[in-house]
Amino acid sequence: MNNDRLSMLESYIESDPDDPFNWYALGMEYKPIDVQKSLGYFIHLLEKFPEYLATYYQAAELLLAINEKDKAEETLKAGILLAQKQGNSNTLRELQNELNNLLFDDE
């Protein structure tokens, strides 16, 4: 973890809280060191910026890390619908693969 980078990202959020990328970047920075804190940022993104597609994969991955499989599945399905709506085939494929892996692991 780079404290300077965290401080910089937090200052970006203070100056521009309506830019979802700032929240996403901070969530990604915390992901390897604090799953709960990282997940908090991604949940914020899902609530405040539901059209920010990149959030769905990361949020689902974090939910799986804390064994919230049902919530992860819901998140992936919502992301798949959004990717279809936005016509983003690459992200759609990633989300579908992650959902398939989740469902396969449950069998």
N, C-alpha and C positions, 0 to 999 in steps of 0.2 A: 504494500500500500504506500502510495506517495502522498504524504500529508500536504505538500504544496499543491498537488493536483486536486486533492479533495477541497482545499480552501478555495482554489480558483473556481472549481465547479459550483461550490456553494455560493460564491459571490456572483456567478452568472445567474443562478436561480434567484438571488435577491434582486438583481437588476432587471431580470427578464423572466418572471415566473410563468409567463404564458408561452414559453418556448419549450415544447416537449423534449427536444433533444437534450437540454440541460439536465432534466430529470432522468432521462434514459442514461446519459453518460455517468451520472452519479450512482445510479443503480448498478451499472456495470462495474464501476470502480469498487463498490462494496461486495459484489457477488462472490469473489473468491475468499473473502475474509469474514463476512457477516451476512449470512443467508437471510436472517430475519429483517435486518435493516435494508438490505437490497430489495427484498420482497416488498417492503413498505413503499419504496419508491415506485416499483412497478405496479403495485395496486393503485397508488396515486395516479399513475399514468392511465391505467384502465378506467378509472373513475372520471378524471378530468379531461383526458385526451383519448377518447375511445377510438378515434380514427387513426391513431398512431400505430400502424401495423406492426412495427418491429417489437413492440411491447409484448405481444401475445406469446411468442415462442419463449422469450426469457422468463416471463411470469410463470408459464407452465413448467418450465425446467426447475424453477425455484420451488414451486408447489410440490413437484415430485420429490425434490430433495428433502422436504419436511413430511413426506408421505401423505400429502393431500391429493390423492389420485383422482377423486371425483371432481375437485375444483380444477385440477390440471386438465382433465378431460373437457370440462365446460369451457375453460379458457381456450384450449386448442380449437374446439368447435366454433367458438365465437370468432377466433382469428381466421379460421378457414372461410367462414361466411364473409368476413371483411375483405380478405384477399380476393375472393371471387368478385365481390362488389367493385373492388379497386382494379381488377384485372391484373393482379400481380402474380404471375404464374410461378416465379421462383420461390417466393415466400409461401404461396399456396402449397407447393410441393414439399417444402420443409415442414410445414405444419401438419400436412397429411401424413408424412413419414413418421413424425413424432407421435401422432395420434395412433397410427397403426402399431408402432412399437409399444405404446402404452397398453393398447387393447390386447396385443399378442402376449405381453408379459402377464396379463391378468388371467389368461387361459391356463 
